[in-house]
Amino acid sequence: MPVCRTCKDEVDELVSVKVDGRRIKVCEDCAERVAEEAEIAEMSESAMQDMMGYKGRR
């Protein structure tokens, strides 16, 4: 049985998710959580750049 890299549980199937420019294989529950965390981080970075008047490319 495959083991999830984040929660270390044995699962039936692993899902490949891109995190910080690299792909990791995690269970479906962890994949949803990682996607939410990445979305929140992107939104917070965007908000910070807006506050500081950053006009360049990411």
Secondary structure, 3 states (H helix, E strand, C coil): CCECCCCCCECCCCEEEEECCEEEEECHHHHHHHHHHHHHHHHHHHHHHHHHCCCCCC
